[in-house]
Amino acid sequence: MTRRTGRTNADDRLLAAARRRLTVQVALAVSAAILLVGTVAYLIVGYEQRQDVDRQLRAAAARAEDVDDPPDGMALFLRRAGGPLQASRGAPTGLADLAAIDATAHDGATRSSRRRLDHGATFALVTVRRRDLVVQTAYDLANLERQTDRLLLGLGFAGILGIGAVLLVSVVVGRRAIAPLREALDRQRQFVADAAHELRTPLTLLHTRAQVFERTAGKAGVPALAAEAGEIVADSRRLADVIEDLLVSAELAHNPGQRTRVDLGRVAWDVAAAAQAYAAELAVTLTVELADTPPGDISPGGTTPAKAANPAGDGRPAVILGAEPALRRAVSALVDNALGHTPSGGSVTVTITVGDPGGYITLRITDTGQGLDPAAAEDLFARFHRGQQIGDRRRFGLGLALVQEIVANHGGTVTADGAVGRGATFTLSLPAAPP
């Protein structure tokens, strides 16, 4: 037995989506941290600069005795009790905060303020009273603003470089983080394939022996024992279906099948014809409706559509590119699901619709059964989902999950719709083959 591993297109898309999400999350988290650190650093530096200017202004005000020699970048204003306001040489006109000087002269409180002149220059001012002398010092913030702008530019440039580096690191981290998941998926599928292969032979033997036992018990005139043996036969058949579904799912992972032109209408007709006996046993009417072709009732006594060999009567058959065995299994699973959930006297209708060239071909399977809750439609495609049952018809297996996997491998979609007590419709859409 040749061992092969691989992933389905759905798995690849899942891993790619997970990698992208992880990359984006890591990049956003680290970028947010960089921006937070940069913002905090900018605020701290700005605060320290303002505090340093305030300390320099207070120190200059504490030492000033006249306005003749102000410190670099500063202007001085002095007023003695009852005297005029004195200003240092070069002090801009209108810079002095006369209101602050009058208030400080009155109550002696030290005041800090900002003043913006008409030409746009901004000054920080501190007003102090020393006995009968009020001193006001002013500092031009232009130099401080230039330093702040350079700091902001540097932080922005560093942030851009940091975010770029984070993106690169996030891509690497994402790939390395997803690698174990990728390997786990490969090992999981290989294990499923190996386990299913190993179980197939003993399960076949069990099923055969149960059938022999059932016939022997019937011939021996022990109906109760024969009935129990029949249950074993039925259960082993269900288990065989599960094993077969597992094998198909594992096979799809590494060998989706040779893609050829497949007439989906013909596949639907063949599947429905094969299910005729089962539908008759359940007393359910099974009908195939093909484009521009009269409905074909394939229940006992039904007729065969005249154009079944060319389902789309307008000359455009429902042809897609795909693996016919996998598609046949998907359609069979949908038909079997519909029959299994339709009570006696109900009906199941298979409808094929051919869209525009280059568009999609739609297969709908509608039943008049117990229906479904639209809110729980997505759960139907979960592996080993157990739906409601009619009598003993409930089946366990991959079922609709396998259908979804097959359809995804063919670039299509499958959806479920309906209402409780009003039947259900499963819609399978696949891209049409090019002319």
C-alpha angles and dihedrals in degrees: 000000000000115000115218131167133194146127136256123245087254090056091048091051091047092051092045091050091048091049092050092048092049092047092050093045093050092045093049093046095049093040090052089050091050092049091047093050091046092049093048091047091050092049093047093048091047091049093049091048092052091047091050091051090049091051091050092049093049092048092050091048091051092054103036116111097164140003098247100097112028119179117263113287093012137104124207131213122186133182126179122204108286092000134112125266113267122205130195120247112279096017108151116251113258094018097115114096098222093179091056091047092051092046094048091046088054102045103015094231119146112240134197121198145158126234128191118198126213094258090057102257115139123210134190114219134195121190119199133174120217110186103296094348124090114198125191120189123194128195125198106233094199092099091047091049091052090052091048091050091051090049091050091048091049093048091048093050091046090047092053092049090046093050090048090052090046091054091053092046091046091055091051092045091048093052094046093046092051094046094081090049090050090051091046091054091051092050092045093053092045090051091049091050093048094045092048092050091049092049096047098075099047090043091053090050091049091051092049094048091048090054091050090048091050093052092045092051090049093051091047090058097246103130095173091055091044090053092052090048088051090055089052089051091050093047093048089050090053090049089050089054090053092049091048091050090051091051093050091048092050091046091053089058094069106010114035089176135254111304112232135155106283125188103222091194092058090047091052092048093049092048092048092048090051090051093052095100093048091049090050091050089054093043090236122142111232116197133180118206117192128185112280090354127110114252114270117219106205096179114109108304093017125135132242116243110251092224099042091123088061103029096185101065093197092075095263108103119204093259124166135169110251152101106293097206092054093045091048089053092049093051090044091053092051093048092046090049091051093048092047092055099043119090124227112288092029129114140232120203126195113200126188119197123186114208130200118307108282090019132098134294114220128208116190125188112194125183136182093223135119093303127213142259107259089214090061096043094109092054090063089073094055116113114266091004111173114214130187115291137222108216108311096332099104112120129202124211145078091304110144092014088063090047090054091049093050093047092048090052088056094050095253140111137235124203137178128218137167144099134260109276093005103083132254138259125209114196122199117190123189131174112259118243116254115260 
